[in-house]
């Protein structure tokens, strides 16, 4: 299903783009290359989890329990996404996703291998700890990935329809705000499916999109940095820059 959504959104954002995309070739090559790695790793991981981890729990699943677990999965993704923005070591792996200087459907697939491995490991532990049924994980993943492709697409809904849907789910406009370079917007709208978690935990933003679509980060934002080798080095480069800034700040404080 997710691949059908991908094709549909590719067509829609080509027919009626929200903003012009200037770096198709370089970005798409990097983003899809990262996607192919992620797909291979996650496929192998699912085989392992299904064969060895899932059988360790045997529960009598009821409809109420399945609904509760579906909601738990969405809360989990909100919480983990927020943690990846809060802690520097986690953010270092997540910068690759946010360093995309333009946003379209391929941005959904732009994740560093470190982040993919870490996310999958955390999710496997969570799923095992709460005995979440593998079929339910597949259902949630299908819904979440399909919506995430839609979130990143360069095709936004009419404002009125968007506002109605935003009362329940994360919409493309809300998620595009999450990719704006302004820190207060980057640290908002963490939800995967439902928007209620952002509202409950005071991370919801419903602003108008800035007239200048300044996507990405205030660092790693140059067009000549759109190459796979530079992108793969971004976590290390970010940590080095962060440590240099921290050391300079410490020296200034000591000199006062």
Long-range contacts (C-beta under 8 A, 24 or more apart in sequence): 1-142, 1-146, 2-142, 2-145, 2-146, 2-149, 5-146, 5-149, 5-150, 6-105, 6-149, 9-105, 9-149, 9-150, 9-153, 9-155, 10-105, 12-153, 12-155, 13-104, 13-105, 13-153, 13-154, 13-155, 16-155, 17-154, 17-155, 18-154, 18-155, 18-156, 18-176, 19-102, 19-154, 19-213, 21-102, 21-104, 21-154, 22-102, 22-223, 23-101, 23-102, 23-223, 23-226, 26-223, 26-226, 26-227, 27-100, 27-101, 27-102, 27-104, 27-106, 27-226, 28-106, 29-228, 30-110, 30-226, 30-227, 30-228, 30-231, 31-100, 31-106, 31-107, 31-109, 31-110, 32-106, 32-109, 33-228, 34-96, 34-109, 34-110, 34-111, 34-112, 34-113, 34-228, 34-231, 35-106, 35-109, 35-110, 37-113, 37-116, 38-109, 38-111, 38-113, 38-116, 41-113, 41-116, 41-117, 41-120, 42-116, 42-120, 45-120, 45-124, 49-124, 49-127, 49-128, 49-134, 50-134, 53-124, 53-127, 53-128, 54-128, 54-133, 54-134, 56-128, 57-128, 57-131, 59-131, 59-133, 61-133, 66-133, 66-136, 69-130, 69-132, 69-133, 69-136, 70-136, 70-139, 70-140, 71-194, 72-130, 72-132, 73-132, 73-136, 73-137, 73-140, 73-144, 74-140, 74-144, 74-191, 74-192, 74-193, 74-194, 74-197, 75-197, 76-123, 76-126, 77-144, 77-191, 77-192, 77-193, 78-190, 78-191, 78-192, 78-197, 78-198, 78-201, 80-119, 80-122, 80-123, 81-190, 81-191, 81-192, 82-190, 82-201, 82-203, 84-115, 85-186, 85-187, 85-190, 88-239, 88-242, 89-239, 90-118, 91-238, 92-234, 92-235, 92-236, 92-238, 92-239, 92-242, 93-118, 93-235, 95-217, 95-220, 95-234, 95-235, 95-238, 96-231, 96-234, 96-235, 98-179, 98-186, 98-216, 98-217, 99-216, 99-217, 99-220, 99-221, 99-225, 99-231, 99-234, 100-179, 100-215, 100-216, 101-215, 101-216, 101-221, 101-223, 101-226, 102-154, 102-215, 102-216, 103-152, 103-154, 103-176, 103-179, 103-215, 104-152, 104-153, 104-154, 105-149, 105-152, 105-153, 105-154, 106-152, 107-152, 107-179, 108-145, 108-148, 108-149, 108-151, 108-152, 112-231, 112-232, 112-234, 112-235, 113-232, 114-235, 143-193, 144-192, 144-193, 147-192, 147-193, 148-192, 151-175, 151-176, 152-179, 163-206, 166-195, 166-206, 167-195, 168-194, 168-195, 168-196, 169-193, 169-194, 169-195, 170-194, 170-195, 170-198, 171-195, 173-209, 174-205, 174-206, 176-209, 176-215, 177-205, 177-207, 177-209, 178-205, 179-215, 179-216, 180-209, 180-210, 180-213, 180-214, 180-215, 181-214, 181-215, 181-216, 181-217, 181-218, 181-221, 182-210, 182-214, 186-217
